[in-house]
Amino acid sequence: MESKARRRIPTENGDTGEDLVLATLIGNGDDLGPIVRHVFEMGRPESLLHQLKHVVKKKEVEIEELCKTHYEEFILAVDELRGVLVDAEELKGQLSSDNFKLQEVGSALLIKLEELLESYSIKKNVTEAIKMSKNCVQVLELCVKFNKHISEGQFYPALKTLDLIEKNYLQNIPVRTLRMVIEKRIPIIKLHIEKKVTSQFNEWLVHIRSSAKDIGQTAIGHAASARQKAEEILELQRVVEEQNISGLGDFAYTLDVEEIVEESILKVDLTPLYRAYHIQSCLGIQDQFWEYYYRNRLLQLNSDLQISSAQPFVESYQTFLAQIAGYFIVEDRVLRTAGGLLLAEQVETMWDTALAKMKSLVEEQFSLMNSATHLLLVKDYVTLLGSTLRQYGYEVGPLLETLDKSRKKYHELLSGECRKQIANVIANDTYEQMVLKKDTDYESNVLSFNLQTSDIIPAFPYIAPFSSAVPDTCRIVRSFIKGSVDYLSHGAHTNYYDVVRKYLDKLLIDVLNEVILNTIQSGNIGVSQAMQIAANISVLERACDYFLRHAAQLCRIPIRSVERPQASLTAKVVLKTSRDEAYLALLKFVNTKLDEFMALTENINWTMEEMPQNGNECINEVVIYLDTLMSTAQQILPLDALYKVGSGALEHISNTIVSTFLSDSVKRFNANAVMGINYDLKMLENFADERFHSTGLSEIYKEGSFRSCLIEARQLINLLSSSQPENFMNPVIREKNYNALDYKKVASICEKFKDSADGIFGSLSNRNTKQSARKKSIDTLKKRLKDFN
């Protein structure tokens, strides 16, 4: 064996490098796959096979040497292994015996175990069955509960129950048939609920539209009550302020907050809407419901904005406007409480639509109306509508501006109605002073219009200086002011006093003054009527201040602001002019009557032979007429008008006397006629002085008396009666004694003065040498006047 080993040594020592590498790889347990792949790729598998065989041989040698080295230990191990084998056989026998015994014992236990497992399986199945049954029972109970909600119309709880079944129970239902039935019924049930809710919502739409009118009327009624309370409070405050300003003492008053502000919450039942919206949201179709609601409400609005031509607008405007008010009150409540069902932009769009329609409708209907009362009624209700909806945030300014555009037409209609009333009052006036028998008459006809001239209540019966036309006219004007303020108040503008004042001025000038002037100029009145008209105008002129204060009071501005002189009405000046016109008409009538009495050319003998002992008879009638005239005028007319009437009448008498001397009807006159006129003139002068002092005019008019109105006739008679008439040509004497005479008139009159001896009565001239001397003086005056010309 040693020789063999020696022979292998050279071989081992001659190993190539590749054999060593391959041996190392095998020894290390490395993967030879890459080397084999590489060898085959290089086309040298034989070399690798040879090397592998060489490595195998080498390992066999190593094993052989290892066995030789441990041979003895190996023998010992084999012996031990044989002993172990014997022990193993014994152990095997014991195990077999024990196994047999165990099998005998375990068979019974195994049967029990199988029975136990079967019981466990049955228990598990029963438990699962119970659980499945409970699930089914719960689902069925929920289904019963759902059906009950549906039958009671409680759709929201029904949907919540259905949602609970769908989310928590449906997928856990073990019975496939039941699950499939429920799955198929859920969409049908939802559709049924949707239809039911939509049907209920449609019923609500019909109901809320029919209720809108009542809602609007209630809201507008609250607005009217609030407006009335506010006006009462403002009026109370104005009275207090005026009393304090006037120094009438403090006026204590208290105002309860509840009396000032009344909050009226209109209860609009939106429960069906909320329910429908909530259920639609639960069904996931809220967007569809938004559109459905908005579309249907817009259709209702467009329908509400249509008016029927079968009924006059003045009979249907309240219903129409109340419907609109109720509609937008509901929409405001929906916007604020329905949780996003409506958008503010949508409400604004609906309001803009309604506003444009109402503006055009109001303009059209106002243009067709011919009654101021109808205009005022509609306007008042529209402003109440605006006041109502303004509380809910709607912009009503454009609608109020539309009303303001019609104020001209309203005042024209109102003025037309007042014209008819005033014309009727004046046409039916008795032109007699009112007799007020008791204090209530005095209060309603005098005090209520501030027509009194004294703060002292007179004794009754009281004869007023005006006729019944004055208080009746004042009532008409006051109603005009009230109508004007009513139309202009609560509109687009808060300061409307100047507008009321303008239309009041226009009424007094264009209506009242014009009717009075037409009456004066009609020629159908006499002296007493003209006198009463003049007196009435004086009172109406004074009433203008009351009209202005009344307008300020209704417009709630301080009275002191209209008591300034520059704030007075233009009509006051115009009425004063008309009063002068009435005075002229009165004087014209008086003068005409005086001319009838003073037909001097017919009633006087201008060439009488004897000197008269008294005046002419016609002058007595004139004095009686003047006495009656002045007595009546003193009762009716103010002192300045009385002075104008008296002075005008006396001046006309003076002019008549002078004109009679100049008249072609008087061809000649003598001194006796002059003396007769002198007696007449003295009678008139005495009457003039007596009246001038008894009426109190002497205390007012210091410069010109009634006697001075007869100055031209007096100076003429003095000249014709003078012993030295030629002194008329003396400028100093003429300026002193005859300044009212015109020298041309004097020349014409002197030409008619005939008292010569060749006349009918000339033979009697020796009876009166003074007359002869006067005749010579007159002749001298004639000659000098001719030379002067």
C-alpha positions in Angstrom: 0.0 0.0 0.0 2.8 2.4 0.6 4.3 1.7 -2.9 0.9 2.6 -4.4 0.9 5.8 -2.4 4.3 6.7 -3.6 3.2 6.3 -7.2 0.3 8.8 -6.8 2.4 11.4 -5.3 4.1 12.6 -8.6 0.6 12.7 -10.2 -0.7 14.8 -7.4 2.3 17.0 -7.5 1.7 17.4 -11.2 -1.8 18.9 -10.8 -2.4 21.7 -13.2 -3.8 25.1 -12.0 -7.1 24.5 -13.5 -7.5 21.2 -11.5 -6.7 23.2 -8.3 -9.3 25.8 -9.1 -11.9 23.3 -9.9 -11.1 21.3 -6.7 -11.3 24.5 -4.6 -14.7 25.4 -6.0 -16.0 22.0 -5.4 -14.6 22.0 -1.9 -16.2 25.3 -1.1 -19.6 24.2 -2.4 -19.6 26.9 -5.1 -21.9 26.8 -8.1 -20.0 25.2 -11.1 -22.7 26.4 -13.5 -20.8 29.4 -14.8 -17.7 27.3 -15.4 -19.7 24.7 -17.2 -21.4 27.3 -19.3 -18.1 28.9 -20.1 -16.5 25.6 -21.1 -19.3 24.8 -23.4 -19.2 28.3 -24.9 -15.5 27.8 -25.5 -16.1 24.4 -27.1 -13.9 22.4 -24.6 -16.2 20.1 -22.7 -13.8 17.2 -22.9 -11.2 19.0 -20.9 -13.7 19.8 -18.2 -14.9 16.2 -18.1 -11.3 15.1 -17.7 -10.7 17.5 -14.9 -13.8 16.5 -13.1 -12.8 12.8 -13.3 -9.4 13.7 -12.0 -11.0 15.5 -9.1 -13.2 12.5 -8.3 -10.2 10.2 -8.2 -8.4 12.6 -6.0 -11.3 12.7 -3.6 -11.5 8.9 -3.6 -7.9 8.7 -2.6 -8.5 11.1 0.3 -11.5 9.0 1.5 -9.5 5.9 1.4 -6.7 7.4 3.3 -9.1 8.8 5.9 -10.7 5.3 6.3 -7.2 3.8 6.8 -6.4 6.3 9.4 -9.6 5.8 11.5 -10.2 2.1 10.9 -10.1 1.1 14.6 -12.5 3.8 15.6 -14.8 2.7 12.9 -14.8 -0.9 14.1 -15.6 0.3 17.6 -18.4 2.4 16.3 -19.9 -0.5 14.4 -19.9 -2.6 17.5 -21.6 0.1 19.5 -24.1 0.4 16.7 -24.9 -3.2 16.9 -25.6 -2.9 20.6 -27.8 0.1 20.0 -29.6 -2.0 17.4 -30.4 -4.6 20.1 -31.7 -2.0 22.4 -33.7 -0.6 19.6 -35.4 -3.9 19.0 -36.3 -4.1 22.7 -37.6 -0.6 22.7 -39.6 -1.4 19.6 -41.2 -4.3 21.3 -42.2 -2.2 24.2 -43.5 0.5 22.0 -45.6 -2.0 20.1 -47.0 -3.4 23.3 -47.7 0.1 24.6 -49.2 1.1 21.3 -51.6 -1.8 21.4 -52.7 -0.9 24.9 -53.1 2.7 23.8 -55.1 1.7 20.8 -57.4 -0.3 22.9 -57.9 2.7 25.3 -58.0 5.5 22.6 -60.6 3.8 20.3 -63.3 4.6 22.8 -61.9 8.1 23.3 -61.7 8.6 19.6 -65.4 7.7 19.2 -66.2 10.2 21.9 -64.0 12.8 20.2 -65.7 12.3 16.9 -69.1 12.7 18.7 -67.8 15.8 20.4 -66.5 17.3 17.1 -69.9 16.5 15.5 -71.6 18.3 18.4 -69.3 21.3 18.1 -70.1 21.4 14.4 -73.9 21.2 15.1 -73.5 23.9 17.7 -71.6 26.1 15.3 -74.3 25.6 12.6 -77.1 26.3 15.1 -75.3 29.5 16.3 -74.9 30.7 12.7 -78.5 29.8 12.1 -79.6 31.8 15.1 -77.4 34.8 14.1 -78.7 34.6 10.6 -82.3 34.4 11.9 -81.6 37.4 14.2 -80.3 39.4 11.2 -83.4 38.4 9.2 -85.7 39.3 12.1 -84.0 42.7 12.5 -84.3 43.4 8.8 -87.9 42.3 8.8 -88.6 44.4 11.9 -87.0 47.4 10.1 -89.1 46.6 7.1 -92.2 46.6 9.3 -91.1 49.9 10.8 -90.5 51.3 7.4 -93.9 50.2 6.2 -95.5 51.8 9.2 -93.7 55.2 8.5 -94.8 55.0 4.9 -98.4 54.3 5.8 -98.3 57.3 8.2 -96.7 59.5 5.7 -93.5 59.9 7.8 -91.2 59.8 4.9 -88.1 61.1 6.6 -88.1 58.4 9.3 -88.9 55.9 6.6 -85.8 57.0 4.6 -83.6 56.8 7.7 -84.9 53.3 8.3 -84.3 52.4 4.6 -80.8 53.9 4.8 -80.1 51.8 7.9 -81.2 48.6 6.2 -79.2 49.5 3.1 -75.9 50.3 4.8 -75.9 48.0 7.9 -78.1 45.0 7.1 -78.5 44.5 3.4 -75.1 42.9 2.8 -75.3 40.8 5.9 -78.6 39.2 5.1 -77.8 35.4 4.8 -80.9 34.6 2.9 -80.1 35.4 -0.7 -83.7 35.5 -1.7 -84.7 38.0 1.0 -81.6 40.1 0.1 -82.5 40.1 -3.6 -86.1 41.0 -2.8 -85.1 43.9 -0.6 -82.4 45.1 -3.1 -85.0 45.2 -5.9 -87.6 47.0 -3.7 -85.3 49.8 -2.5 -85.2 51.8 -5.8 -89.0 51.3 -6.2 -89.6 52.5 -2.6 -87.3 55.6 -3.1 -89.2 56.4 -6.2 -92.5 56.0 -4.4 -91.3 58.3 -1.6 -90.1 60.9 -4.2 -93.4 60.9 -5.9 -95.3 61.2 -2.6 -93.1 64.0 -1.4 -93.4 65.8 -4.7 -97.1 65.4 -4.6 -97.3 66.9 -1.1 -94.9 69.7 -2.2 -97.2 70.5 -5.1 -100.1 70.7 -2.8 -98.1 73.1 -0.6 -97.3 75.2 -3.7 -101.0 75.5 -4.4 -101.8 76.2 -0.7 -99.0 78.8 -0.3 -100.2 80.6 -3.4 -103.7 80.7 -2.2 -102.5 81.9 1.2 -100.2 84.6 -0.2 -103.0 87.1 -0.4 -103.9 86.7 3.3 -100.3 86.8 4.3 -99.8 90.0 2.3 -103.0 91.6 3.6 -102.0 90.8 7.2 -98.5 92.2 6.7 -99.8 95.4 5.0 -102.4 95.7 7.7 -99.6 95.6 10.3 -97.7 98.2 8.2 -100.7 100.5 8.2 -101.2 100.2 11.9 -97.5 100.9 12.5 -97.7 103.9 10.2 -100.7 105.2 12.0 -99.0 104.8 15.4 -95.9 106.5 14.1 -97.9 109.4 12.8 -99.7 109.8 16.1 -96.4 109.8 18.0 -94.9 112.4 15.5 -98.0 114.5 15.8 -97.8 114.3 19.6 -94.2 115.3 19.5 -95.0 118.2 17.2 -97.7 119.5 19.5 -95.3 119.2 22.5 -92.6 121.1 20.6 -95.0 123.8 19.5 -96.4 124.2 23.0 -92.9 124.5 24.5 -91.9 127.0 21.8 -95.1 129.1 22.4 -94.4 129.2 26.1 -97.5 127.3 27.1 -95.7 125.3 29.7 -94.3 121.9 29.9 -96.4 119.1 28.5 -95.6 115.8 30.2 -96.0 112.7 28.2 -94.7 109.2 28.2 -94.4 106.7 25.4 -94.3 103.0 25.9 -91.8 101.2 23.6 -94.5 98.7 22.8 -96.6 101.6 21.5 -93.8 102.8 19.2 -92.6 99.5 17.8 -94.8 96.5 17.1 -93.0 93.5 15.8 -95.4 91.4 13.8 -94.0 88.0 12.9 -96.1 86.4 10.2 -96.3 82.7 10.8 -95.9 81.1 7.4 -96.1 77.3 7.5 -93.1 76.1 5.6 -93.0 72.6 7.1 -94.0 70.7 4.0 -91.3 72.6 2.1 -88.7 71.8 4.7 -89.8 68.2 4.7 -89.7 67.9 1.0 -86.3 69.6 0.7 -84.9 67.4 3.4 -86.2 64.2 2.0 -85.0 65.1 -1.5 -81.6 65.8 0.0 -81.7 62.4 1.6 -82.5 60.9 -1.8 -79.5 62.7 -3.2 -81.6 64.8 -5.7 -81.5 68.2 -3.9 -80.1 69.9 -7.1 -83.1 68.7 -9.0 -85.4 69.9 -6.2 -83.7 73.4 -6.2 -84.5 73.8 -9.9 -88.0 72.4 -9.5 -88.8 74.8 -6.7 -87.4 77.9 -8.4 -89.1 77.1 -11.7 -92.5 76.5 -10.2 -92.4 79.6 -7.9 -91.3 81.7 -10.9 -94.2 80.4 -12.9 -96.5 81.3 -10.0 -95.0 84.8 -9.8 -95.6 85.4 -13.5 -99.1 84.2 -13.1 -99.7 86.5 -10.1 -98.4 89.4 -12.0 -101.1 89.1 -14.6 -104.3 91.2 -14.0 -107.7 90.4 -15.2 -109.3 92.7 -17.7 -112.7 91.6 -16.6 -112.4 93.6 -13.3 -111.5 97.3 -13.0 -108.1 97.8 -11.5 -109.5 100.0 -8.7 -111.4 97.0 -7.5 -108.6 94.5 -7.8 -105.5 96.4 -6.9 -105.5 95.4 -3.2 -105.8 91.8 -4.0 -103.1 92.0 -6.6 -100.6 93.9 -4.4 -101.4 91.8 -1.4 -100.7 88.6 -3.5 -97.3 90.1 -4.5 -96.5 91.1 -0.9 -97.4 87.6 0.4 -95.3 85.9 -2.3 -92.1 87.8 -1.4 -92.7 87.5 2.3 -92.7 83.7 1.8 -89.6 83.8 -0.4 -87.8 85.9 2.2 -88.6 83.3 4.8 -87.5 80.5 2.5 -84.3 82.3 1.8 -83.5 82.7 5.5 -84.7 79.4 6.9 -84.6 76.7 4.2 -80.9 76.0 4.3 -79.8 77.0 0.9 -82.9 76.0 -1.1 -82.9 79.5 -2.5 -80.1 81.8 -3.4 -80.1 85.5 -2.8 -79.5 86.1 -6.5 -82.6 84.1 -7.4 -84.8 86.1 -5.0 -83.3 89.4 -6.5 -84.1 88.1 -10.0 -87.7 87.4 -9.0 -88.0 90.8 -7.3 -86.6 92.6 -10.3 -89.2 90.8 -12.5 -92.0 91.8 -10.2 -90.7 95.3 -9.7 -90.6 96.0 -13.5 -94.1 94.6 -14.0 -95.5 96.6 -11.1 -93.9 99.8 -12.3 -95.3 99.4 -15.8 -98.7 98.4 -14.5 -98.9 101.4 -12.1 -97.9 103.8 -14.8 -100.4 102.3 -17.3 -103.3 102.3 -14.8 -102.5 105.7 -13.5 -102.6 107.1 -17.0 -106.1 105.6 -17.4 -107.5 106.9 -14.1 -109.7 110.0 -14.1 -110.3 110.2 -10.3 -107.9 111.7 -7.8 -109.5 109.5 -5.1 -108.7 106.4 -7.1 -105.1 107.5 -7.6 -104.7 108.3 -3.9 -106.2 104.9 -2.8 -103.9 103.0 -5.2 -100.9 105.1 -4.3 -101.5 104.7 -0.6 -101.7 100.9 -0.9 -98.6 100.8 -3.0 -96.6 102.7 -0.4 -97.9 100.4 2.3 -96.7 97.5 0.1 -93.3 99.2 -0.2 -93.1 99.8 3.6 -94.0 96.2 4.2 -91.4 94.7 1.8 -88.7 97.2 2.8 -88.8 95.5 6.2 -87.8 92.2 4.5 -84.9 93.8 2.6 -86.4 94.5 -0.8 -85.5 97.6 -2.7 -88.8 99.5 -3.3 -87.3 102.9 -4.3 -87.9 102.5 -8.0 -91.6 101.7 -7.4 -92.0 104.8 -5.2 -90.3 106.9 -7.8 -92.9 105.7 -10.3 -95.6 107.0 -8.0 -93.8 110.3 -7.8 -94.0 110.7 -11.5 -97.8 110.8 -11.3 -98.1 113.5 -8.8 -98.7 116.2 -11.4 -101.7 114.3 -12.8 -103.0 113.6 -9.4 -103.0 117.3 -8.4 -104.5 118.2 -11.7 -107.4 115.8 -11.1 -107.6 117.0 -7.5 -107.7 120.6 -8.5 -110.4 119.8 -11.1 -112.5 118.3 -8.4 -111.9 121.2 -6.1 -112.8 123.6 -8.9 -116.2 122.0 -9.4 -116.8 122.1 -5.6 -115.7 125.7 -5.2 -117.7 126.8 -8.3 -120.7 125.1 -6.9 -120.3 126.7 -3.4 -119.9 130.2 -4.9 -122.7 129.7 -7.3 -125.1 128.6 -4.5 -123.9 131.3 -2.1 -126.6 133.5 -0.7 -124.1 136.4 -0.2 -125.5 137.0 3.2 -123.5 137.1 6.4 -123.4 133.9 8.4 -125.4 133.9 11.6 -123.7 131.6 14.1 -126.1 130.7 16.9 -124.0 128.6 19.2 -120.3 128.0 20.1 -120.1 124.8 18.1 -121.0 126.6 14.9 -118.4 129.3 15.8 -115.8 126.7 16.4 -116.5 124.7 13.1 -116.8 127.8 10.9 -114.5 130.3 12.4 -112.0 128.9 14.9 -111.2 125.8 12.9 -109.8 128.1 10.1 -108.4 130.8 12.3 -110.8 133.4 10.8 -111.4 135.1 14.1 -110.3 138.7 14.5 -110.2 138.4 18.3 -109.4 135.8 20.8 -112.5 136.6 22.8 -115.4 134.4 22.1 -118.3 136.6 21.0 -121.9 136.6 22.2 -124.3 134.5 20.3 -126.0 134.8 17.9 -122.9 136.1 16.2 -123.0 137.6 12.7 -119.9 136.8 10.9 -118.4 139.3 8.3 -118.4 136.5 5.7 -120.9 134.3 4.0 -121.2 130.6 4.1 -119.1 130.3 1.0 -115.9 131.1 3.0 -115.9 128.2 5.5 -117.1 125.9 2.8 -114.3 127.0 0.5 -111.8 126.6 3.4 -113.0 123.1 3.9 -112.4 122.3 0.2 -108.9 123.8 0.3 -108.2 122.0 3.5 -109.2 118.7 1.9 -107.0 119.6 -1.0 -104.1 120.1 1.3 -104.8 116.8 3.1 -105.1 115.0 -0.3 -101.8 116.5 -1.5 -100.0 115.5 1.7 -101.5 112.1 1.6 -100.2 111.5 -1.9 -96.8 112.9 -1.4 -96.2 111.4 2.0 -94.5 108.0 2.4 -93.1 108.3 -1.1 -89.6 108.5 -2.5 -88.9 111.9 -0.9 -89.3 112.8 2.8 -89.2 116.6 2.4 -92.3 117.4 0.4 -93.6 120.5 2.0 -92.3 122.8 -0.8 -94.2 120.6 -3.3 -97.4 120.8 -1.2 -97.0 124.6 -0.9 -96.5 124.9 -4.7 -99.7 123.0 -5.5 -101.6 124.9 -2.8 -100.5 128.2 -4.3 -101.6 126.9 -7.7 -105.0 125.9 -6.4 -105.6 129.2 -4.7 -104.5 131.2 -7.8 -105.7 129.1 -10.7 -108.9 127.7 -9.2 -110.2 129.8 -6.3 -109.1 133.2 -7.5 -110.2 132.4 -11.0 -113.7 131.3 -9.9 -114.1 134.4 -7.8 -113.0 136.7 -10.7 -115.4 134.9 -13.1 -118.2 135.5 -10.6 -117.2 139.2 -10.3 -116.9 139.7 -14.0 -120.0 137.8 -14.9 -122.2 140.8 -14.4 -124.8 138.7 -12.6 -124.2 140.2 -9.2 -125.4 143.4 -7.5 -124.0 145.8 -4.9 -124.6 143.5 -1.9 -123.2 140.5 -3.7 -120.1 142.4 -4.8 -119.7 143.8 -1.2 -119.9 140.3 0.3 -117.5 138.9 -2.3 -115.0 141.6 -1.4 -115.5 140.8 2.3 -115.1 137.1 1.6 -111.9 137.7 -0.3 -110.5 139.6 2.6 -111.2 136.7 4.9 -109.8 134.2 2.4 -106.7 136.3 2.1 -106.3 136.0 5.9 -107.1 132.3 5.7 -104.0 131.8 3.4 -101.8 131.9 6.6 -104.0 129.1 8.1 -103.7 127.0 4.9 -99.9 127.4 5.0 -99.7 126.4 8.7 -102.0 123.5 8.1 -99.8 122.2 5.3 -96.8 122.6 7.5 -98.5 120.8 10.3 -99.5 117.8 8.0 -95.9 117.8 6.6 -94.6 117.8 10.2 -92.3 120.7 9.9 -92.0 123.5 12.6 -94.8 126.1 12.3 -92.3 128.8 13.0 -90.6 128.1 9.7 -93.7 129.1 7.7 -94.5 132.2 9.8 -91.8 134.2 8.3 -93.0 136.9 5.9 -90.9 135.5 3.0 -92.6 132.1 3.4 -96.1 133.4 2.6 -98.2 132.3 -0.3 -98.1 134.1 -3.6 -101.9 133.6 -3.7 -102.2 136.0 -0.9 -101.0 138.8 -3.2 -103.2 137.5 -6.0 -106.3 137.5 -3.8 -105.5 141.0 -2.7 -105.6 142.0 -6.4 -108.9 140.2 -6.8 -110.2 141.9 -3.8 -109.3 145.2 -5.4 -111.1 144.0 -8.5 -114.2 143.2 -6.3 -113.9 146.7 -4.9 -113.9 148.2 -8.4 -116.9 146.1 -9.3 -118.6 147.2 -6.1 -117.9 150.8 -6.8 -119.1 150.3 -10.3 -122.4 149.0 -9.1 -122.6 151.7 -6.5 -121.9 154.4 -9.0 -124.5 153.0 -11.3 -127.1 153.1 -8.6 -126.0 156.6 -7.6 -126.4 157.7 -11.2 -129.9 156.4 -11.1 -130.7 158.5 -8.1 -128.7 161.5 -9.3 -130.4 162.1 -12.6 -129.7 165.8 -12.0 -130.5 166.9 -15.5 -134.0 165.4 -15.0 -134.6 166.1 -11.4 -133.3 169.7 -11.1 -134.6 172.9 -12.6 -131.4 174.6 -13.7 -133.1 178.0 -14.3 -135.4 178.3 -11.3 -136.8 181.7 -10.5 -136.8 181.5 -6.7 -133.9 180.6 -4.5 -134.5 177.1 -3.0 -135.0 176.8 0.7 -133.9 173.1 0.8 -131.8 170.8 -1.3 -133.1 168.8 -4.2 -135.2 165.7 -3.5 -133.0 163.3 -5.3 -130.1 164.1 -3.0 -132.2 162.9 0.0 -132.5 159.5 -1.8 -128.8 159.5 -2.4 -128.1 160.1 1.2 -130.5 157.4 2.3 -128.8 155.0 -0.1 -125.3 156.0 1.0 -126.4 155.5 4.7 -127.7 152.0 3.9 -124.6 151.3 1.9 -122.1 152.4 4.5 -124.0 150.7 7.3 -123.9 147.4 5.4 -120.3 147.9 4.4 -119.3 148.7 8.0 -120.7 145.3 9.1 -119.1 143.3 6.3 -116.0 145.1 5.0 -112.8 145.9 6.9 -112.1 149.5 7.5 -109.7 150.0 4.6 -112.4 148.6 2.2 -115.0 150.7 3.9 -112.9 153.8 3.3 -112.5 152.8 -0.3 -116.3 152.3 -0.8 -117.2 155.6 1.0 -114.5 157.7 -0.7 -115.2 156.2 -4.1 -119.0 156.8 -3.8 -118.5 160.4 -2.7 -115.9 161.1 -5.2 -118.2 159.7 -7.9 -121.0 162.1 -6.6 -118.5 165.0 -6.8 -117.6 164.0 -10.4 -121.2 163.6 -11.3 -122.0 167.1 -10.1 -119.2 168.6 -12.1 -120.0 166.4 -15.1 -123.6 167.5 -15.0 -122.5 171.2 -15.2 -120.5 170.2 -18.2 -123.2 168.0 -19.7 -124.7 169.0 -23.0 -128.1 168.4 -21.5 -127.6 171.5 -19.3 -127.6 174.4 -21.7 -127.7 177.0 -19.0 -128.1 177.4 -15.3 -128.5 180.3 -12.9 -127.4 181.2 -9.4 -130.6 179.8 -7.9 -129.7 176.3 -9.3 -126.2 176.8 -7.9 -127.6 177.5 -4.5 -129.7 174.4 -4.7 -126.7 172.3 -5.5 -124.9 174.0 -2.6 -127.6 172.8 -0.2 -127.3 169.3 -1.6 -123.6 169.4 -1.3 -123.7 170.6 2.3 -126.1 167.7 3.1 -123.6 165.3 1.6 -120.7 166.9 3.4 -122.5 166.6 6.7 -123.2 162.9 6.0 -119.6 162.4 5.0 -118.2 163.9 8.2 -120.6 162.0 10.4 -119.8 158.7 8.8 -116.1 159.4 8.7 -116.1 159.8 12.5 -118.7 157.3 13.5 -117.0 154.4 11.7 -113.7 155.2 13.3 -112.0 156.0 10.0 -111.0 159.4 11.4 -108.5 157.7 13.7 -106.9 155.8 10.9 -106.9 158.3 8.0 -105.6 161.5 9.4 -104.9 163.2 6.0 -107.9 162.4 3.8 -111.5 162.5 5.0 -114.8 161.7 3.2 -115.4 165.4 2.9 -112.2 165.7 0.8 -113.7 163.4 -1.8 -116.3 166.1 -2.6 -113.6 168.8 -2.9 -114.0 169.4 -6.7 -117.8 169.9 -6.5 -117.3 172.0 -3.4 -114.7 174.3 -5.0 -116.9 174.6 -8.1 -119.9 175.6 -6.2 -117.9 178.0 -4.1 -116.5 179.5 -7.2 -119.9 179.9 -8.8 -121.3 181.3 -5.5 -118.4 183.6 -5.0 -118.8 187.4 -5.2 -115.4 187.6 -6.7 -115.1 184.6 -9.1 -112.4 186.4 -11.1 -110.0 185.6 -8.2 -109.8 182.1 -9.8 -107.3 183.6 -12.1 -105.1 184.6 -9.3 -102.6 181.7 -9.0 -102.2 182.1 -5.3 -105.9 182.2 -4.6 -106.6 179.4 -7.1 -103.9 177.1 -5.5 -105.4 177.9 -2.1 -109.1 177.7 -2.8 -109.6 176.1 -6.2 -106.7 173.7 -6.6 -109.1 170.8 -7.5 -110.6 172.6 -10.5 -109.5 172.4 -14.1 -109.6 175.8 -15.7 -111.0 174.4 -19.0 -113.9 172.8 -17.2 -114.4 176.1 -15.3 -114.4 178.0 -18.6 -117.0 175.6 -20.1 -119.2 175.8 -17.1 -119.0 179.6 -16.8 -120.2 179.8 -20.4 -123.5 178.2 -19.3 -124.0 180.5 -16.4 -126.8 182.8 -17.6 -128.5 185.3 -15.4 -129.0 188.4 -17.8 -131.9 190.8 -17.9 -132.9 189.7 -21.4 -133.5 186.3 -20.1 -136.8 184.8 -19.0 -136.1 185.8 -15.5 -134.0 188.9 -16.2 -136.7 191.3 -15.2 -136.4 190.0 -11.6 -132.8 190.9 -11.3 -133.5 194.1 -9.4 -134.7 192.0 -6.6 -131.3 190.7 -5.9 -128.4 193.0 -6.6 -126.0 190.5 -5.3 -126.8 188.1 -8.1 -126.2 191.0 -10.6 -122.9 191.7 -9.1 -122.1 187.9 -9.3 -123.1 187.9 -12.9 -120.7 190.7 -13.7 -117.9 188.8 -11.9 -118.7 185.7 -13.8 -118.6 187.6 -17.1 -115.3 189.1 -16.1 -114.1 185.5 -15.3 -115.3 184.3 -18.7 -113.4 187.0 -20.5 -110.2 186.4 -18.5 -110.5 182.7 -19.1 -110.8 183.3 -22.9 -107.8 185.5 -22.7 -106.0 182.8 -20.7 -106.8 180.2 -23.3 
